[in-house]
Amino acid sequence: MIPFSPPRIDQKIIDEVTDTLKSGWITTGPKTKRFEKKLTGYAGNKATLCTSSGSAGLELMLRWFGVREGDEVIVPAYTYSATANVVEHCGARVQMVDIENDFNISLPAIRNAITEKTKVIIPVDLAGFPCDYNAINALVREEKIRDLFNPATTAQKKLGRILVLADAAHSIGAIYKGKKSGSLTDISVFSFHAVKNLTTAEGGAVCLNLPEPFDHEALYKSLCIKSLHGQTKDALSKSQVGNWRYDVTEAGFKYNMTDIQAAMGLVELERYDEDMIPRRKKIFEIYDRHFSSCPWAEIPVCETAMKRSSFHAYLLRIHGVTEKQRDMIIQSVFEKGVSVNVHFIPLPMLSHYRDQGYDIHGFPVSYDCYSREISLPVYYDLTDEQAALVAETVTGAVEEILP
Ligand SMILES: *Cc1c(COP(=O)(O)O)cnc(C)c1O
Protein backbone atom coordinates (compact mmCIF):
# COMPACT_ATOMS: atom_id res chain seq x y z
CA MET A 1 0.00 0.00 0.00
CA ILE A 2 1.34 3.46 -0.88
CA PRO A 3 0.51 5.64 2.16
CA PHE A 4 -0.93 9.14 1.78
CA SER A 5 1.41 11.36 3.78
CA PRO A 6 3.90 9.77 6.18
CA PRO A 7 6.27 12.18 7.94
CA ARG A 8 9.94 12.39 7.01
CA ILE A 9 11.71 10.84 9.98
CA ASP A 10 15.41 10.22 9.44
CA GLN A 11 18.51 9.99 11.65
CA LYS A 12 18.94 13.78 11.77
CA ILE A 13 15.49 14.22 13.30
CA ILE A 14 16.07 11.35 15.72
CA ASP A 15 19.46 12.79 16.76
CA GLU A 16 18.10 16.28 17.39
CA VAL A 17 15.13 14.96 19.39
CA THR A 18 17.46 12.68 21.36
CA ASP A 19 19.67 15.68 22.09
CA THR A 20 16.67 17.46 23.61
CA LEU A 21 15.60 14.41 25.61
CA LYS A 22 19.10 14.15 27.07
CA SER A 23 19.49 17.90 27.68
CA GLY A 24 17.40 18.00 30.85
CA TRP A 25 14.98 20.54 29.30
CA ILE A 26 12.06 19.12 27.28
CA THR A 27 9.31 21.76 27.38
CA THR A 28 9.45 25.34 26.03
CA GLY A 29 13.07 26.44 26.17
CA PRO A 30 16.10 27.33 24.06
CA LYS A 31 15.12 25.25 21.01
CA THR A 32 11.64 26.72 20.82
CA LYS A 33 13.12 30.23 21.02
CA ARG A 34 15.67 29.39 18.33
CA PHE A 35 12.98 27.88 16.10
CA GLU A 36 10.88 31.05 16.46
CA LYS A 37 13.81 33.24 15.39
CA LYS A 38 14.62 30.97 12.42
CA LEU A 39 10.98 31.02 11.32
CA THR A 40 10.93 34.83 11.47
CA GLY A 41 14.08 34.95 9.37
CA TYR A 42 12.64 32.46 6.93
CA ALA A 43 9.20 33.98 6.39
CA GLY A 44 10.31 37.62 6.69
CA ASN A 45 7.60 38.68 9.14
CA LYS A 46 8.18 40.75 12.31
CA ALA A 47 7.97 38.21 15.18
CA THR A 48 6.87 34.60 15.60
CA LEU A 49 5.32 32.66 18.48
CA CYS A 50 5.37 28.87 18.38
CA THR A 51 2.27 27.08 19.66
CA SER A 52 1.10 23.56 20.44
CA SER A 53 -0.89 23.43 17.18
CA GLY A 54 -2.09 25.56 14.31
CA SER A 55 -5.58 25.61 15.78
CA ALA A 56 -4.19 26.87 19.12
CA GLY A 57 -2.42 29.68 17.24
CA LEU A 58 -5.58 30.71 15.37
CA GLU A 59 -7.66 30.67 18.53
CA LEU A 60 -5.03 32.55 20.54
CA MET A 61 -5.06 35.38 18.01
CA LEU A 62 -8.87 35.54 17.82
CA ARG A 63 -8.86 35.81 21.63
CA TRP A 64 -6.11 38.43 21.54
CA PHE A 65 -8.16 40.52 19.09
CA GLY A 66 -11.14 40.15 21.42
CA VAL A 67 -13.47 38.19 19.15
CA ARG A 68 -16.58 37.21 21.12
CA GLU A 69 -20.33 36.68 21.08
CA GLY A 70 -22.08 39.03 18.68
CA ASP A 71 -19.08 39.19 16.32
CA GLU A 72 -18.76 37.61 12.88
CA VAL A 73 -15.69 36.01 11.33
CA ILE A 74 -15.54 35.29 7.60
CA VAL A 75 -14.14 31.87 6.59
CA PRO A 76 -14.26 29.93 3.33
CA ALA A 77 -16.76 27.06 3.18
CA TYR A 78 -13.98 24.97 1.65
CA THR A 79 -11.44 24.32 4.41
CA TYR A 80 -10.66 21.99 7.26
CA SER A 81 -13.04 22.37 10.21
CA ALA A 82 -10.31 23.83 12.49
CA THR A 83 -10.58 27.17 10.64
CA ALA A 84 -14.22 27.55 11.74
CA ASN A 85 -14.19 25.64 15.04
CA VAL A 86 -11.90 28.20 16.68
CA VAL A 87 -14.37 30.95 15.79
CA GLU A 88 -17.11 29.05 17.61
CA HIS A 89 -14.85 28.57 20.65
CA CYS A 90 -14.80 32.35 20.96
CA GLY A 91 -18.61 32.49 20.79
CA ALA A 92 -18.63 34.36 17.47
CA ARG A 93 -20.62 33.52 14.34
CA VAL A 94 -18.93 31.71 11.46
CA GLN A 95 -19.78 33.61 8.28
CA MET A 96 -19.03 31.13 5.48
CA VAL A 97 -18.35 32.27 1.94
CA ASP A 98 -17.74 30.44 -1.32
CA ILE A 99 -14.41 29.93 -3.11
CA GLU A 100 -13.04 30.44 -6.61
CA ASN A 101 -11.98 27.71 -8.99
CA ASP A 102 -8.43 27.77 -7.48
CA PHE A 103 -9.91 26.49 -4.17
CA ASN A 104 -9.25 29.80 -2.40
CA ILE A 105 -11.73 32.22 -0.83
CA SER A 106 -13.66 34.42 -3.26
CA LEU A 107 -13.02 38.14 -2.96
CA PRO A 108 -16.48 39.26 -4.18
CA ALA A 109 -17.99 36.78 -1.71
CA ILE A 110 -15.96 38.34 1.13
CA ARG A 111 -17.15 41.80 0.13
CA ASN A 112 -20.79 40.64 0.16
CA ALA A 113 -20.42 39.01 3.57
CA ILE A 114 -18.94 41.97 5.45
CA THR A 115 -21.29 43.58 7.99
CA GLU A 116 -20.84 45.96 10.92
CA LYS A 117 -20.28 42.84 13.06
CA THR A 118 -17.33 41.51 11.02
CA LYS A 119 -14.13 41.48 13.06
CA VAL A 120 -11.83 39.06 11.24
CA ILE A 121 -11.38 37.40 7.84
CA ILE A 122 -9.59 34.04 7.79
CA PRO A 123 -8.39 33.27 4.26
CA VAL A 124 -6.96 29.77 3.80
CA ASP A 125 -4.04 29.07 1.44
CA LEU A 126 -5.59 25.83 0.33
CA ALA A 127 -3.16 23.09 -0.61
CA GLY A 128 -0.39 25.68 -0.20
CA PHE A 129 -1.48 28.08 -2.96
CA PRO A 130 -1.51 31.64 -1.56
CA CYS A 131 -4.71 33.68 -1.59
CA ASP A 132 -4.76 37.02 -3.34
CA TYR A 133 -3.43 39.00 -0.38
CA ASN A 134 -2.95 42.33 -2.13
CA ALA A 135 -6.66 42.38 -2.88
CA ILE A 136 -7.72 41.16 0.58
CA ASN A 137 -5.38 43.61 2.35
CA ALA A 138 -6.70 46.45 0.18
CA LEU A 139 -10.31 45.48 0.79
CA VAL A 140 -10.11 45.77 4.59
CA ARG A 141 -8.48 49.22 4.19
CA GLU A 142 -11.22 50.65 1.95
CA GLU A 143 -12.81 53.68 3.58
CA LYS A 144 -16.38 52.35 3.40
CA ILE A 145 -15.33 49.00 4.90
CA ARG A 146 -13.38 50.78 7.66
CA ASP A 147 -16.40 52.94 8.43
CA LEU A 148 -18.49 49.82 9.01
CA PHE A 149 -15.99 48.44 11.56
CA ASN A 150 -17.07 48.68 15.21
CA PRO A 151 -13.96 48.41 17.40
CA ALA A 152 -14.68 47.12 20.90
CA THR A 153 -11.28 46.15 22.34
CA THR A 154 -7.89 47.86 22.64
CA ALA A 155 -6.43 45.75 19.82
CA GLN A 156 -9.43 46.44 17.58
CA LYS A 157 -9.19 50.18 18.23
CA LYS A 158 -5.48 50.15 17.52
CA LEU A 159 -5.96 48.36 14.18
CA GLY A 160 -9.08 50.33 13.29
CA ARG A 161 -10.29 47.81 10.72
CA ILE A 162 -11.03 44.14 10.06
CA LEU A 163 -8.09 41.87 10.93
CA VAL A 164 -6.77 39.51 8.24
CA LEU A 165 -5.75 36.29 10.00
CA ALA A 166 -4.36 33.92 7.37
CA ASP A 167 -4.81 30.19 7.91
CA ALA A 168 -1.41 29.30 6.43
CA ALA A 169 -1.57 25.71 7.73
CA HIS A 170 -0.57 24.44 4.28
CA SER A 171 1.53 27.25 2.89
CA ILE A 172 4.88 27.57 4.66
CA GLY A 173 7.38 28.24 1.86
CA ALA A 174 4.75 29.47 -0.60
CA ILE A 175 5.53 32.73 -2.39
CA TYR A 176 3.29 35.63 -3.36
CA LYS A 177 4.81 38.54 -5.31
CA GLY A 178 8.31 37.70 -4.10
CA LYS A 179 7.33 37.43 -0.42
CA LYS A 180 6.92 34.31 1.64
CA SER A 181 3.81 33.03 3.38
CA GLY A 182 3.91 34.35 6.94
CA SER A 183 4.65 37.90 5.80
CA LEU A 184 1.73 38.44 3.42
CA THR A 185 -0.80 39.95 5.79
CA ASP A 186 -1.46 41.03 9.43
CA ILE A 187 -1.08 37.61 11.05
CA SER A 188 -0.53 34.14 9.54
CA VAL A 189 -0.66 30.81 11.31
CA PHE A 190 1.31 27.75 10.21
CA SER A 191 0.49 24.19 11.25
CA PHE A 192 3.22 21.62 11.87
CA HIS A 193 0.83 18.69 12.26
CA ALA A 194 2.19 15.31 11.19
CA VAL A 195 0.73 15.49 7.65
CA LYS A 196 1.90 19.02 6.89
CA ASN A 197 4.93 19.96 4.75
CA LEU A 198 7.02 20.82 7.79
CA THR A 199 6.16 18.78 10.83
CA THR A 200 6.90 18.80 14.55
CA ALA A 201 4.35 15.94 15.11
CA GLU A 202 1.93 18.53 16.48
CA GLY A 203 2.63 22.23 16.51
CA GLY A 204 2.05 25.59 14.98
CA ALA A 205 3.40 29.12 14.67
CA VAL A 206 1.82 32.55 14.76
CA CYS A 207 3.62 34.91 12.37
CA LEU A 208 3.03 38.50 13.43
CA ASN A 209 3.23 41.16 10.76
CA LEU A 210 0.91 43.91 11.96
CA PRO A 211 1.16 47.51 10.76
CA GLU A 212 2.18 50.53 12.86
CA PRO A 213 1.69 51.32 15.72
CA PHE A 214 1.85 47.71 16.95
CA ASP A 215 5.01 46.95 18.95
CA HIS A 216 5.95 43.41 17.96
CA GLU A 217 8.39 42.82 20.79
CA ALA A 218 5.78 43.80 23.38
CA LEU A 219 3.09 41.83 21.59
CA TYR A 220 5.29 38.74 21.41
CA LYS A 221 5.93 38.97 25.18
CA SER A 222 2.26 39.34 25.98
CA LEU A 223 1.40 36.37 23.74
CA CYS A 224 4.00 34.23 25.56
CA ILE A 225 2.06 35.00 28.75
CA LYS A 226 -1.36 34.48 27.15
CA SER A 227 -0.30 31.11 25.74
CA LEU A 228 1.15 29.93 29.09
CA HIS A 229 -1.51 30.23 31.81
CA GLY A 230 -1.21 34.02 31.97
CA GLN A 231 1.97 33.46 33.96
CA THR A 232 4.52 36.27 33.82
CA LYS A 233 7.53 33.90 33.65
CA ASP A 234 7.95 30.66 31.80
CA ALA A 235 9.23 27.52 33.52
CA LEU A 236 12.80 28.00 32.29
CA SER A 237 13.20 31.56 33.60
CA LYS A 238 11.53 30.59 36.89
CA SER A 239 14.15 27.89 37.32
CA GLN A 240 16.99 30.45 37.44
CA VAL A 241 18.43 31.39 40.83
CA GLY A 242 16.44 34.12 42.58
CA ASN A 243 13.75 34.13 39.95
CA TRP A 244 11.09 31.87 41.46
CA ARG A 245 8.42 34.49 42.15
CA TYR A 246 5.80 34.91 39.45
CA ASP A 247 2.44 36.53 38.90
CA VAL A 248 -0.62 35.54 36.87
CA THR A 249 -2.11 38.48 35.04
CA GLU A 250 -4.96 36.77 33.12
CA ALA A 251 -6.66 33.38 32.80
CA GLY A 252 -4.31 32.33 30.00
CA PHE A 253 -4.24 29.24 27.81
CA LYS A 254 -1.87 26.27 27.58
CA TYR A 255 -0.77 26.57 24.00
CA ASN A 256 3.05 26.51 24.22
CA MET A 257 5.35 24.42 22.02
CA THR A 258 7.83 22.00 23.62
CA ASP A 259 11.55 21.80 22.81
CA ILE A 260 10.99 18.22 21.60
CA GLN A 261 8.71 19.60 18.90
CA ALA A 262 11.05 22.50 18.15
CA ALA A 263 13.95 20.05 17.74
CA MET A 264 12.13 18.43 14.82
CA GLY A 265 11.16 21.80 13.43
CA LEU A 266 14.75 23.11 13.46
CA VAL A 267 15.97 20.16 11.38
CA GLU A 268 13.02 20.40 8.99
CA LEU A 269 13.32 24.16 8.47
CA GLU A 270 17.06 24.00 7.84
CA ARG A 271 16.57 21.80 4.77
CA TYR A 272 13.12 22.94 3.78
CA ASP A 273 13.90 25.15 0.76
CA GLU A 274 16.73 23.16 -0.72
CA ASP A 275 15.32 19.72 -0.08
CA MET A 276 11.62 19.48 0.85
CA ILE A 277 10.09 22.01 -1.57
CA PRO A 278 12.04 20.76 -4.64
CA ARG A 279 11.12 17.14 -3.85
CA ARG A 280 7.43 17.96 -3.58
CA LYS A 281 7.60 20.07 -6.74
CA LYS A 282 9.17 17.14 -8.59
CA ILE A 283 6.29 14.87 -7.56
CA PHE A 284 3.80 17.49 -8.77
CA GLU A 285 5.63 17.61 -12.10
CA ILE A 286 5.42 13.84 -12.49
CA TYR A 287 1.67 14.01 -11.89
CA ASP A 288 1.28 17.02 -14.21
CA ARG A 289 3.17 15.31 -17.01
CA HIS A 290 1.09 12.17 -16.68
CA PHE A 291 -2.31 13.87 -16.46
CA SER A 292 -1.66 16.48 -19.16
CA SER A 293 -2.43 13.80 -21.75
CA CYS A 294 -5.72 12.84 -20.05
CA PRO A 295 -8.71 14.81 -21.39
CA TRP A 296 -10.71 14.09 -18.20
CA ALA A 297 -8.06 15.58 -15.90
CA GLU A 298 -8.10 19.11 -14.48
CA ILE A 299 -4.57 19.78 -13.24
CA PRO A 300 -4.17 22.03 -10.18
CA VAL A 301 -2.56 25.43 -10.78
CA CYS A 302 0.51 25.75 -8.53
CA GLU A 303 2.60 28.43 -10.18
CA THR A 304 1.58 31.69 -11.81
CA ALA A 305 3.48 34.91 -12.54
CA MET A 306 2.65 36.12 -9.00
CA LYS A 307 2.35 32.97 -6.92
CA ARG A 308 4.16 29.76 -6.15
CA SER A 309 2.57 27.03 -4.08
CA SER A 310 4.29 25.20 -1.22
CA PHE A 311 3.20 22.03 -3.06
CA HIS A 312 1.36 20.75 -0.01
CA ALA A 313 -1.39 18.70 -1.65
CA TYR A 314 -2.04 17.67 -5.25
CA LEU A 315 -5.73 18.36 -5.81
CA LEU A 316 -6.65 16.57 -9.01
CA ARG A 317 -10.14 17.20 -10.38
CA ILE A 318 -11.98 15.05 -12.88
CA HIS A 319 -14.15 16.65 -15.55
CA GLY A 320 -17.69 15.39 -15.82
CA VAL A 321 -17.92 13.12 -12.78
CA THR A 322 -20.60 13.09 -10.13
CA GLU A 323 -19.75 12.89 -6.45
CA LYS A 324 -20.85 9.24 -6.49
CA GLN A 325 -18.58 8.37 -9.43
CA ARG A 326 -15.68 10.17 -7.72
CA ASP A 327 -16.28 8.07 -4.61
CA MET A 328 -16.22 4.91 -6.77
CA ILE A 329 -12.91 6.00 -8.29
CA ILE A 330 -11.45 6.50 -4.81
CA GLN A 331 -12.66 3.06 -3.75
CA SER A 332 -11.04 1.49 -6.81
CA VAL A 333 -7.74 3.35 -6.25
CA PHE A 334 -7.62 2.15 -2.64
CA GLU A 335 -8.34 -1.42 -3.72
CA LYS A 336 -5.37 -1.17 -6.11
CA GLY A 337 -3.09 -0.28 -3.17
CA VAL A 338 -2.86 3.52 -3.27
CA SER A 339 -4.09 5.82 -0.47
CA VAL A 340 -5.80 8.96 -1.66
CA ASN A 341 -7.93 11.57 0.07
CA VAL A 342 -10.36 14.43 -0.42
CA HIS A 343 -9.28 17.91 0.72
CA PHE A 344 -11.84 18.79 2.02
CA ILE A 345 -15.48 17.99 2.64
CA PRO A 346 -16.96 21.53 2.63
CA LEU A 347 -18.03 22.66 6.10
CA PRO A 348 -21.76 22.95 5.27
CA MET A 349 -21.77 19.20 4.49
CA LEU A 350 -20.50 18.25 7.98
CA SER A 351 -23.29 17.52 10.44
CA HIS A 352 -22.17 20.02 13.07
CA TYR A 353 -22.50 22.89 10.58
CA ARG A 354 -25.42 21.45 8.58
CA ASP A 355 -27.40 21.16 11.83
CA GLN A 356 -26.90 24.89 12.40
CA GLY A 357 -28.55 25.63 9.06
CA TYR A 358 -25.53 26.05 6.78
CA ASP A 359 -26.57 24.68 3.37
CA ILE A 360 -24.14 23.49 0.69
CA HIS A 361 -26.51 24.77 -2.01
CA GLY A 362 -25.37 28.27 -1.12
CA PHE A 363 -21.74 27.34 -1.99
CA PRO A 364 -21.87 25.99 -5.55
CA VAL A 365 -18.16 26.36 -6.35
CA SER A 366 -17.17 24.60 -3.12
CA TYR A 367 -19.50 21.73 -3.97
CA ASP A 368 -18.27 21.50 -7.56
CA CYS A 369 -14.59 21.44 -6.47
CA TYR A 370 -15.27 18.92 -3.73
CA SER A 371 -17.39 16.56 -5.81
CA ARG A 372 -14.77 16.17 -8.56
CA GLU A 373 -11.64 16.19 -6.39
CA ILE A 374 -9.12 13.51 -5.40
CA SER A 375 -5.94 14.39 -3.44
CA LEU A 376 -2.94 12.30 -4.40
CA PRO A 377 -0.02 11.29 -2.15
CA VAL A 378 2.79 13.87 -1.90
CA TYR A 379 5.61 13.36 0.58
CA TYR A 380 9.38 13.47 0.75
CA ASP A 381 10.00 9.73 0.60
CA LEU A 382 7.62 9.05 -2.30
CA THR A 383 9.86 7.91 -5.16
CA ASP A 384 9.49 8.90 -8.82
CA GLU A 385 8.48 5.32 -9.59
CA GLN A 386 5.82 5.35 -6.88
CA ALA A 387 4.48 8.68 -8.14
CA ALA A 388 4.21 7.25 -11.65
CA LEU A 389 2.43 4.21 -10.22
CA VAL A 390 -0.03 6.46 -8.36
CA ALA A 391 -0.78 8.36 -11.59
CA GLU A 392 -1.29 5.15 -13.57
CA THR A 393 -3.49 3.67 -10.86
CA VAL A 394 -5.69 6.76 -10.76
CA THR A 395 -5.91 6.83 -14.55
CA GLY A 396 -6.91 3.16 -14.60
CA ALA A 397 -9.62 3.73 -12.01
CA VAL A 398 -11.00 6.83 -13.75
CA GLU A 399 -11.15 5.11 -17.14
CA GLU A 400 -12.86 2.11 -15.59
CA ILE A 401 -15.58 4.23 -13.98
CA LEU A 402 -16.03 7.23 -16.29
CA PRO A 403 -18.89 6.63 -18.73
C1 LIG B 1 -4.14 21.24 9.61
C2 LIG B 1 -5.01 22.41 9.45
C3 LIG B 1 -5.31 23.29 10.50
C4 LIG B 1 -5.01 23.02 11.93
O1 LIG B 1 -3.79 22.62 12.24
P1 LIG B 1 -3.48 21.83 13.61
O2 LIG B 1 -2.04 22.10 13.76
O3 LIG B 1 -3.82 20.41 13.35
O4 LIG B 1 -4.30 22.43 14.68
C5 LIG B 1 -6.01 24.45 10.23
N1 LIG B 1 -6.45 24.72 9.00
C6 LIG B 1 -6.24 23.89 7.96
C7 LIG B 1 -6.75 24.26 6.61
C8 LIG B 1 -5.54 22.70 8.15
O5 LIG B 1 -5.36 21.86 7.12
The ligand as an SDF file (V2000), in Angstrom:
LIG
                    3D

 15 15  0  0  0  0  0  0  0  0999 V2000
   -4.1360   21.2430    9.6080 C   0  0  0  0  0  0  0  0  0  0  0  0
   -5.0130   22.4060    9.4460 C   0  0  0  0  0  0  0  0  0  0  0  0
   -5.3120   23.2910   10.5000 C   0  0  0  0  0  0  0  0  0  0  0  0
   -5.0070   23.0220   11.9290 C   0  0  0  0  0  0  0  0  0  0  0  0
   -3.7890   22.6210   12.2350 O   0  0  0  0  0  0  0  0  0  0  0  0
   -3.4790   21.8330   13.6070 P   0  0  0  0  0  0  0  0  0  0  0  0
   -2.0370   22.1000   13.7650 O   0  0  0  0  0  0  0  0  0  0  0  0
   -3.8180   20.4070   13.3460 O   0  0  0  0  0  0  0  0  0  0  0  0
   -4.3050   22.4340   14.6790 O   0  0  0  0  0  0  0  0  0  0  0  0
   -6.0060   24.4470   10.2320 C   0  0  0  0  0  0  0  0  0  0  0  0
   -6.4550   24.7180    8.9960 N   0  0  0  0  0  0  0  0  0  0  0  0
   -6.2400   23.8930    7.9620 C   0  0  0  0  0  0  0  0  0  0  0  0
   -6.7460   24.2620    6.6140 C   0  0  0  0  0  0  0  0  0  0  0  0
   -5.5380   22.6990    8.1540 C   0  0  0  0  0  0  0  0  0  0  0  0
   -5.3610   21.8600    7.1240 O   0  0  0  0  0  0  0  0  0  0  0  0
  1  2  1  0
  2  3  1  0
  2 14  2  0
  3  4  1  0
  3 10  2  0
  4  5  1  0
  5  6  1  0
  6  7  2  0
  6  8  1  0
  6  9  1  0
 10 11  1  0
 11 12  2  0
 12 13  1  0
 12 14  1  0
 14 15  1  0
M  END
$$$$
